[in-house]
Amino acid sequence: MNFTPAHFADPQSRLSAYEPTRADHALHDLVLASLRSGEVDEQGLRDAFAASSLPQRVVRIVMILYAAAERRILVTRATKLDTPAAACFVEVIQRLVAHPRRAQMDATRMRLQLDLVQEPPRAADFFAMGMSQPGDRHFEIGVDGLLMQGAEGKLHVFPPGDGYVRSVMSMGQLRDYLNRVYGEDYLRACKFQCFRSASFITSASGWRALYRGHPVVGPLTRQKIEHALQLAVGHIQLTQKGDGKFLYYYDAALDSRRDHEHPGRDVVKNPYYNILRHGGGALTCLFHEKISQLGNTWPNITRAIDYLVAQARQQDYQGQTGAYIYSEKKSKLGGTGIALYLLAQYQKVSGDSQYRQWADQMACHLVNQITASGEFIYYNIYLDKPVSEAENPSHFSFFYPGEAVCGLAAYLHLLTPEQREPIFAKLRLALQFLLVERPLVRASEYSVLPSDGWLMMGIMELWDFEAMRDPLYSDFVFSDARKMIERMYKVSDAPYPDYAGGYYYNFGDYPYADGARCEGLLGAYELAVKMNDTETAQALWQAICLAAWALLHLVNTEDSIYFAPKPALALGGIRFKYTRQWFRIDTIQHVASFFAKLLPYWDANDALAPQQRVASPAKPQNEAV
């Protein structure tokens, strides 16, 4: 793989870790007691702050008080010359306590965000700054904050973490948000300054450092991966409907189910529901069940499968009955492929064959979707019209064939050796097209960052059968894995600490912490294990751990949902991006499934020598990099 542990480990962290001291805990508890009771012990708070390990030399303090379903309260003060920061700290606490809405907040749910600005803010041209701008014009969403002084003299604050809290990822989105709040004309008359801060949030365990608004992840551990998986499954169980459907989409910042890709759809009367992603929700529970063996998600899995097969339609193929999944006026190759993958995995893990007839029929359909050229038919129905082979090129999908291959590969385990042979022949034809012909005839569909994780996993599944072991197949998997790693931010080159483990198309891009690609990367690792290629497996494991660390930044834990109007509904969601509060059933599926499939390999790799393991990329505070 040509990658060494030095690409992924961090022998000397650029940013120091924050571990609360006993004095920090005392300050934390005293602050919360004041906010809940409305009584401020001025001297006690001043002494506690001075004794704490929090920065004592600051130019401004910002405090934001949150409570579920309540509008937050923000108070900020600049420190006066030659005045200890502790005095300013107490003044801000007093202002919060005196605020008329503070008493209305649920005291048991209060969370306080504390930002300590250590360097003087710098003047900024808000309308010339951007994420892609260099030098002083660069504005990093989630790391940089804004002070805005209106023409009338009033000061407004957009703290660094508000990129996360307000679900803002780009400069255009930030301008749109501020235009909605203040109006463009008002902003045009404002004077702007940029600042960075050390940021903290109260929690059950005391102060927790924030970076980009999210609690600092810290070292990668098995416990954190397990916890993220448990939270994701808990969210799925909480939100799955009685008919088996999952909560398809949720915006935790706005408490909204309005899908940004289908903004015109009525979320009650005509909600969008993607059947491919439905299958992924069930797979998450299934992979969790496989490693936990708790038995508590089987009802969720079977409800989801029952809903899925209720969408199946049968079709005759020269005397054989096939079945495909039909939804939203379409029958997608990938929809039936993932459905078959789910049914085959269900029978393998549970031993229950109650859905076997549907698996047989879906496999029959998928095999018959492979044309003489080896190209799959991507949609056999599109907007309620059958799709002919001649029309097929205009309905091209890059991902559906990999999903179909994955489904058929898992299904092969349910068959006898004699039953497998005809499917082997069709799959060889399909793989020849996918790996040799498609890169030529569909070159424009490929990018520098590979994305066909399903096909990588499908080939890994096929390697269980000697008849399907071809160097062409394994070379493709390892080549795509290598290209993914080449386009992964390493600890040594990440522009910001939390970029490490995320992917990029062009260096400097906002990071793509991507569960779907990570599943493909893990598929490459599993293939290397099957091939007894220890060197490749260990090189891949380094990248997998770094990618897993990045993915933890997307997980809504108890401490990361301090801002949410409905924390119970936000908990366990796994977001699209670092500072976007949207999540969907498939964003949960890919990350949680990756974690579930990674865990069985953890102990064996954890035994590697320390220099061969991935150290924590960083435990950063919200400081300038």
C-alpha positions in Angstrom: 0.0 0.0 0.0 3.1 2.3 0.3 1.7 3.9 3.5 3.5 3.8 6.8 2.1 4.3 10.3 3.8 7.8 10.3 1.2 8.9 7.8 -1.6 8.3 10.3 -0.1 8.6 13.8 0.5 11.8 15.7 3.7 11.6 17.7 3.5 15.2 18.8 0.0 16.7 18.9 -0.2 20.3 17.5 -2.9 21.1 20.1 -2.8 20.2 23.8 -5.5 18.1 25.3 -8.0 19.4 27.9 -8.5 17.3 30.9 -10.6 19.0 33.6 -8.9 19.4 37.0 -10.5 19.1 40.4 -10.7 22.9 40.4 -12.4 22.9 37.0 -15.0 20.5 38.3 -15.7 22.8 41.3 -16.1 25.8 39.0 -18.4 23.8 36.7 -20.7 22.7 39.6 -20.8 26.2 41.1 -21.7 27.8 37.7 -24.6 25.4 37.2 -25.8 25.8 40.7 -25.9 29.6 40.2 -27.8 29.3 36.9 -30.3 26.9 38.4 -30.9 28.7 41.7 -30.6 32.3 40.5 -28.2 33.0 43.4 -24.7 34.1 42.5 -21.8 33.5 44.9 -19.6 36.3 43.5 -16.5 35.6 45.6 -16.9 31.8 45.3 -17.1 32.0 41.5 -14.2 34.5 41.3 -12.0 32.3 43.4 -13.1 29.1 41.5 -12.3 30.6 38.1 -8.9 31.9 39.2 -8.1 28.4 40.6 -9.2 26.6 37.4 -7.0 25.5 34.5 -9.2 27.6 32.1 -7.3 30.4 30.3 -6.9 33.4 32.6 -5.7 36.0 30.1 -8.7 36.7 27.8 -10.0 39.7 25.9 -13.7 38.6 25.8 -16.0 36.0 27.4 -19.1 34.6 25.7 -21.6 32.5 27.5 -24.6 30.8 25.9 -27.3 29.1 28.0 -29.3 26.3 26.3 -32.3 24.4 27.5 -34.4 22.0 25.3 -37.2 23.7 23.4 -36.3 27.1 24.7 -34.7 30.0 22.9 -31.1 30.3 24.0 -29.6 33.2 26.0 -26.3 34.7 24.9 -24.3 37.2 27.0 -20.8 38.5 26.2 -18.5 41.1 27.7 -15.0 42.3 26.8 -12.5 42.3 29.7 -11.3 45.6 30.9 -7.7 46.6 30.9 -5.8 45.3 34.0 -9.0 43.6 35.2 -8.7 39.9 36.1 -10.7 37.6 33.7 -12.4 36.2 36.8 -14.2 39.6 37.4 -15.6 39.5 33.8 -16.5 35.9 34.2 -18.6 36.7 37.3 -20.2 39.7 35.5 -21.4 37.5 32.6 -22.8 34.9 35.0 -24.7 37.6 36.8 -26.1 38.9 33.5 -27.3 35.4 32.6 -28.9 34.8 36.0 -30.7 38.1 35.8 -32.1 37.5 32.3 -35.9 37.2 32.5 -36.0 34.0 30.4 -33.5 32.2 32.5 -36.1 31.3 35.2 -38.4 29.8 32.5 -35.8 27.3 31.4 -35.9 23.7 32.7 -33.1 23.8 35.2 -32.4 20.1 34.8 -31.7 20.5 31.1 -29.6 23.6 31.2 -26.3 23.4 29.2 -23.9 26.3 29.3 -21.4 27.0 26.5 -18.4 29.0 27.5 -16.1 30.7 25.0 -12.9 32.4 26.1 -11.4 34.7 23.5 -7.6 34.9 24.1 -6.4 37.0 21.2 -7.8 40.4 20.1 -10.3 40.1 17.2 -9.1 41.3 13.8 -10.9 43.5 11.4 -12.6 41.6 8.5 -14.3 42.2 5.2 -17.3 39.9 5.7 -18.3 40.0 2.0 -14.8 39.2 0.7 -14.0 36.3 3.1 -14.6 32.7 2.3 -13.6 29.0 3.0 -11.5 28.9 -0.1 -9.8 32.3 0.4 -6.2 32.3 1.5 -4.5 34.2 4.4 -6.5 36.9 6.2 -9.5 36.4 3.9 -9.9 32.8 5.0 -12.9 32.1 7.2 -13.1 28.6 8.6 -16.7 27.7 9.5 -16.9 26.4 13.0 -13.5 27.7 14.0 -13.8 31.4 13.2 -16.4 33.6 14.8 -17.8 37.1 14.0 -18.3 40.2 16.0 -20.8 42.5 14.1 -21.3 46.1 15.2 -24.3 47.8 13.7 -24.4 51.4 12.6 -26.4 52.2 15.8 -23.5 50.7 17.9 -25.2 47.5 18.9 -22.9 44.5 19.0 -23.9 41.1 17.7 -22.0 37.8 18.0 -21.8 34.7 15.9 -19.5 32.5 18.0 -17.3 30.0 16.2 -19.4 27.0 17.3 -22.5 28.6 15.8 -21.5 27.1 12.5 -22.3 23.8 14.1 -25.3 25.0 16.2 -26.9 26.8 13.2 -26.2 24.1 10.7 -23.9 26.2 8.5 -21.2 24.7 6.4 -20.3 27.2 3.7 -19.8 31.0 3.5 -22.8 31.3 1.3 -24.9 29.5 3.9 -23.5 31.8 6.6 -24.4 34.9 4.6 -27.9 33.5 3.9 -28.4 32.8 7.6 -27.3 36.3 8.8 -29.4 37.9 6.0 -32.4 36.2 7.4 -31.7 37.2 10.9 -30.5 40.8 10.4 -31.3 41.8 6.8 -28.6 42.4 4.1 -28.9 46.2 4.3 -28.1 46.1 8.0 -25.2 43.8 7.5 -23.8 46.0 4.8 -23.6 48.8 7.3 -21.9 46.7 10.0 -18.3 46.6 11.0 -17.0 43.0 11.2 -14.2 41.4 13.3 -13.1 37.8 13.3 -12.1 35.9 16.4 -11.3 32.4 17.7 -11.9 31.0 21.1 -11.3 28.2 23.5 -14.8 26.7 23.8 -16.4 24.4 26.5 -19.8 22.9 27.3 -21.1 21.7 30.6 -21.9 18.0 30.8 -22.6 15.2 33.2 -18.8 14.7 33.6 -17.9 18.4 33.9 -16.5 20.8 31.3 -16.0 19.3 27.9 -13.8 21.0 25.3 -15.5 21.8 22.0 -13.9 22.1 18.6 -15.9 23.3 15.7 -18.9 23.3 18.1 -18.6 19.5 18.6 -17.2 17.9 21.7 -13.6 17.0 21.1 -13.5 13.3 20.2 -10.2 12.4 21.9 -8.4 9.1 21.4 -10.1 6.4 19.3 -11.3 3.6 21.5 -13.4 0.5 21.1 -15.8 1.9 23.7 -16.5 5.0 21.7 -17.2 3.0 18.5 -19.5 0.7 20.5 -21.3 3.7 22.1 -21.8 5.4 18.7 -23.3 2.1 17.3 -25.6 1.7 20.3 -26.8 5.3 20.0 -27.5 4.8 16.3 -29.5 1.6 16.8 -31.3 3.2 19.7 -32.4 6.1 17.5 -33.6 3.7 14.8 -35.6 1.7 17.4 -37.1 4.9 18.8 -38.2 6.4 15.5 -39.2 3.3 13.4 -42.9 3.4 12.6 -45.3 0.5 13.2 -45.4 -0.3 9.5 -41.7 -0.8 9.4 -40.6 2.5 7.8 -37.8 4.5 9.4 -37.5 8.2 10.1 -36.1 9.0 6.7 -34.7 12.5 7.4 -34.3 14.9 10.3 -32.9 18.4 10.8 -31.9 18.5 14.5 -31.3 22.3 14.4 -34.8 23.2 13.2 -36.7 20.1 14.5 -37.8 19.5 10.9 -38.4 16.5 8.7 -38.3 18.6 5.5 -35.8 17.0 3.2 -33.4 19.5 1.7 -33.3 17.5 -1.6 -37.1 17.6 -1.8 -38.1 20.9 -0.2 -41.4 21.0 -2.1 -42.7 17.7 -0.7 -45.2 17.9 2.1 -43.6 16.0 5.0 -47.0 14.8 6.3 -49.2 14.3 3.1 -46.5 13.4 0.6 -43.1 12.6 2.3 -40.3 11.4 0.2 -39.1 7.9 1.1 -36.2 6.2 -0.7 -36.5 2.4 -0.6 -32.8 1.8 -1.0 -32.1 3.7 2.2 -34.9 1.8 3.9 -33.0 -1.5 3.4 -29.9 0.2 4.9 -31.8 0.9 8.1 -32.6 -2.8 8.6 -29.0 -3.7 7.7 -27.7 -1.5 10.6 -29.8 -3.4 13.1 -28.8 -6.7 11.5 -25.1 -6.0 11.7 -25.5 -4.8 15.3 -27.4 -8.0 16.1 -24.7 -10.1 14.6 -22.0 -8.8 17.0 -24.2 -8.1 20.1 -26.5 -11.1 20.0 -28.8 -9.2 22.3 -32.0 -10.2 20.3 -33.6 -6.8 20.9 -33.6 -5.6 17.3 -35.1 -8.6 15.6 -38.6 -7.1 15.7 -37.2 -3.9 14.1 -35.5 -6.0 11.4 -38.5 -8.2 10.5 -40.9 -5.1 10.5 -38.5 -3.4 8.1 -38.3 -6.6 5.9 -42.1 -7.0 5.9 -42.5 -3.4 4.7 -39.9 -4.1 2.0 -41.4 -7.2 0.6 -44.8 -5.6 0.6 -43.3 -3.3 -2.1 -42.2 -6.3 -4.2 -43.8 -7.0 -7.6 -43.5 -10.3 -9.4 -42.5 -10.9 -13.0 -42.2 -14.1 -15.2 -38.8 -14.9 -16.7 -39.2 -17.8 -19.1 -41.1 -19.8 -16.6 -39.2 -18.6 -13.5 -40.8 -16.1 -11.1 -38.7 -13.0 -10.3 -39.5 -10.1 -8.0 -38.3 -6.5 -7.9 -38.9 -3.7 -5.4 -41.2 -0.9 -6.7 -41.4 2.5 -5.0 -42.0 6.1 -5.9 -43.1 5.0 -9.4 -39.7 3.3 -10.0 -38.0 0.0 -9.8 -34.3 0.5 -9.3 -31.7 -2.1 -9.7 -30.1 -0.9 -6.5 -33.3 -1.2 -4.6 -33.7 -4.8 -5.3 -29.9 -5.4 -4.9 -29.9 -4.0 -1.3 -33.2 -5.9 -0.6 -31.6 -9.2 -1.6 -28.4 -8.3 0.4 -30.6 -7.8 3.4 -32.6 -11.0 3.0 -29.5 -13.1 2.5 -27.7 -11.6 5.4 -30.9 -12.0 7.5 -31.0 -15.8 6.8 -27.3 -16.2 7.4 -27.3 -14.4 10.7 -30.7 -15.6 12.1 -31.0 -19.0 10.5 -34.6 -18.1 9.7 -35.7 -18.9 6.1 -39.1 -17.4 6.2 -38.1 -14.9 3.5 -36.2 -17.3 1.3 -38.8 -17.4 -1.5 -38.5 -13.6 -1.8 -34.7 -13.9 -1.9 -34.9 -16.5 -4.7 -37.2 -14.3 -6.7 -35.2 -11.2 -6.3 -32.0 -13.0 -7.3 -33.8 -14.3 -10.4 -34.7 -10.7 -11.3 -31.2 -9.4 -10.8 -29.6 -12.1 -12.9 -32.0 -11.3 -15.7 -31.1 -7.7 -15.5 -27.6 -8.5 -16.8 -27.5 -8.0 -20.5 -25.4 -9.9 -23.1 -22.8 -7.1 -22.9 -22.6 -7.5 -19.1 -24.2 -4.2 -18.4 -27.0 -4.2 -15.9 -30.4 -2.7 -16.6 -30.5 0.2 -14.1 -34.2 0.7 -14.0 -36.7 -1.8 -15.2 -39.5 0.7 -14.5 -39.0 4.5 -14.5 -42.0 6.8 -13.7 -44.3 3.8 -14.2 -43.0 3.0 -17.7 -40.9 -0.1 -18.5 -37.4 0.6 -19.6 -36.0 -1.2 -22.7 -32.4 -2.2 -23.1 -32.1 0.4 -25.8 -33.3 3.1 -23.4 -31.0 1.8 -20.6 -28.0 4.1 -21.2 -30.0 7.2 -20.6 -30.9 5.9 -17.1 -27.3 5.1 -16.0 -26.5 4.8 -12.3 -22.9 4.4 -11.1 -23.9 2.7 -7.8 -26.8 0.4 -8.6 -24.6 -2.4 -10.2 -22.4 -2.6 -7.1 -25.5 -3.0 -4.9 -26.8 -5.7 -7.2 -23.4 -7.5 -7.1 -23.4 -7.3 -3.3 -26.9 -8.7 -3.1 -26.1 -11.7 -5.4 -22.8 -12.3 -3.6 -24.5 -12.6 -0.3 -27.3 -14.7 -1.8 -24.8 -17.3 -3.2 -24.1 -18.5 0.4 -27.7 -19.8 0.5 -27.2 -22.1 -2.5 -25.7 -25.4 -3.3 -22.6 -25.6 -5.5 -24.6 -26.7 -8.5 -27.1 -23.8 -8.1 -24.3 -21.3 -7.9 -22.7 -22.0 -11.3 -25.2 -20.1 -13.5 -25.0 -17.1 -11.3 -21.2 -17.2 -11.3 -21.2 -17.1 -15.1 -23.5 -14.0 -15.1 -21.5 -12.2 -12.5 -18.2 -12.8 -14.4 -19.9 -11.1 -17.4 -21.1 -8.2 -15.2 -17.7 -7.7 -13.5 -15.9 -7.7 -16.9 -18.1 -4.8 -17.9 -17.9 -3.0 -14.6 -14.1 -3.3 -14.2 -12.9 -3.2 -17.8 -15.5 -1.7 -20.1 -17.3 0.8 -17.9 -14.2 2.9 -17.1 -13.8 3.4 -20.9 -17.4 4.0 -21.9 -18.4 6.0 -18.8 -15.1 7.7 -18.1 -16.9 11.0 -17.3 -18.7 9.3 -14.3 -15.4 8.6 -12.5 -13.6 11.1 -10.2 -10.2 11.2 -8.5 -11.9 10.0 -5.3 -13.4 6.5 -5.7 -16.9 6.0 -4.4 -18.1 2.5 -5.4 -18.0 1.0 -1.9 -20.8 -1.5 -2.7 -18.8 -3.0 -5.5 -15.7 -3.3 -3.3 -17.8 -5.1 -0.7 -19.5 -7.3 -3.3 -16.1 -8.5 -4.6 -15.0 -9.2 -1.0 -18.1 -11.3 -0.5 -17.5 -13.2 -3.8 -14.0 -14.1 -2.6 -15.5 -16.8 -0.4 -16.0 -18.8 -3.6 -12.9 -20.1 -5.3 -14.5 -19.9 -8.7 -14.8 -16.1 -8.3 -11.2 -15.4 -7.2 -9.7 -13.4 -10.0 -6.7 -11.0 -9.7 -8.7 -8.5 -11.9 -11.3 -8.3 -9.1 -8.9 -8.0 -6.1 -6.7 -5.5 -8.0 -9.7 -3.3 -8.5 -10.6 -3.4 -4.8 -7.0 -2.6 -3.6 -6.5 0.0 -6.3 -9.7 1.9 -5.2 -8.7 1.6 -1.5 -5.3 3.0 -2.3 -6.8 6.0 -4.2 -9.2 6.6 -1.3 -6.3 6.7 1.2 -4.3 9.0 -1.1 -7.3 11.4 -1.0 -7.6 11.2 2.8 -6.3 14.0 5.1 -3.5 12.6 7.3 -2.6 14.0 10.7 0.6 15.5 9.2 -1.1 17.5 6.4 -4.6 18.2 7.7 -5.3 22.0 7.4 -7.3 21.7 10.7 -7.0 18.9 13.3 -10.5 17.4 12.7 -9.9 17.2 8.9 -7.7 14.1 9.6 -9.4 11.0 8.4 -11.8 12.9 6.1 -11.6 12.5 2.3 -11.2 15.3 -0.3 -11.4 15.7 -4.1 -8.9 18.6 -4.1 -6.6 19.3 -1.2 -8.1 22.0 1.0 -11.7 20.9 0.5 -13.9 20.7 3.5 -13.5 17.1 4.7 -15.8 14.3 3.5 -16.1 12.0 6.5 -17.9 9.3 4.5 -19.3 6.1 6.0 -20.1 4.6 2.6 -16.5 5.0 1.4 -15.3 3.6 4.7 -17.4 0.5 4.2 -15.6 0.0 0.9 -12.3 0.6 2.6 -13.2 -2.0 5.3 -14.3 -4.4 2.5 -10.7 -4.1 1.1 -9.3 -4.8 4.5 -11.5 -7.9 4.8 -10.4 -9.1 1.4 -6.8 -8.7 2.4 -7.5 -10.8 5.5 -9.1 -13.5 3.3 -6.1 -13.5 1.0 -3.7 -13.7 4.0 -2.1 -10.5 2.8 -1.0 -9.2 6.2 1.1 -6.3 5.0 -1.8 -4.8 3.0 -4.3 -5.5 5.8 -2.1 -3.6 8.4 -1.6 -0.7 6.0 -5.4 -0.5 5.5 -6.1 -0.8 9.2 -4.1 2.4 9.9 -6.3 4.3 7.4 -9.5 2.7 8.7 -8.8 3.8 12.3 -8.1 7.3 11.2 -11.3 7.3 9.1 -13.3 5.9 12.1 -11.9 8.8 14.2 -13.2 11.3 11.7 -16.6 9.6 11.5 -17.1 10.0 15.3 -17.3 13.8 14.6 -20.7 13.1 12.9 -22.3 11.1 15.7 -24.9 12.9 17.9 -23.9 11.9 21.4 -25.4 13.1 24.7 -22.8 15.9 24.8 -23.1 17.0 21.2 -26.8 17.8 21.2 -26.7 20.6 23.8 -28.4 23.0 21.3 -31.2 20.6 20.0 -34.8 21.6 20.4 -35.6 17.9 20.8 -32.5 16.2 22.2 -34.2 12.7 22.4 -34.9 12.8 18.7 -31.4 14.1 17.8 -29.6 11.6 19.9 -28.0 8.8 17.9 -28.4 10.6 14.6 -25.3 10.5 12.3 -25.0 13.7 10.3 -24.0 14.4 6.7 -21.2 16.9 7.6 -19.3 18.3 10.5 -21.4 21.4 10.9 -24.6 20.3 9.2 -27.3 19.1 11.5 -29.1 17.1 8.8 -29.1 13.3 9.0 -30.9 10.6 7.1 -31.4 6.9 7.6 -28.6 6.1 5.2 -26.1 8.5 6.8 -26.8 6.5 10.0 -26.6 3.2 8.2 -23.3 3.6 6.5 -21.4 4.8 9.6 -23.1 2.5 12.1 -22.7 -0.5 9.8 -19.0 0.3 9.3 -18.6 0.5 13.0 -20.4 -2.8 13.5 -18.3 -4.6 10.9 -15.1 -3.1 12.2 -15.5 -4.2 15.8 -14.8 -7.9 15.3 -11.4 -7.1 14.0 -10.6 -4.6 16.8 -9.0 -6.9 19.4 -6.6 -8.5 16.9 -5.4 -5.2 15.6 -5.3 -3.6 19.1 -2.5 -6.1 19.9 -0.2 -4.5 17.3 2.9 -2.8 18.6 2.1 0.8 19.6 4.2 2.3 16.8 2.0 0.3 14.4 -1.3 1.6 15.7 -3.1 4.8 15.0 -2.7 7.3 17.8 -5.3 9.9 18.5 -5.0 12.4 15.7 -5.4 15.2 18.2 -7.4 16.2 21.2 -7.8 19.8 20.2 -9.3 22.8 21.8 -10.9 25.6 19.8 -7.6 27.4 19.3 -6.0 28.9 16.3 -4.1 26.3 14.3 
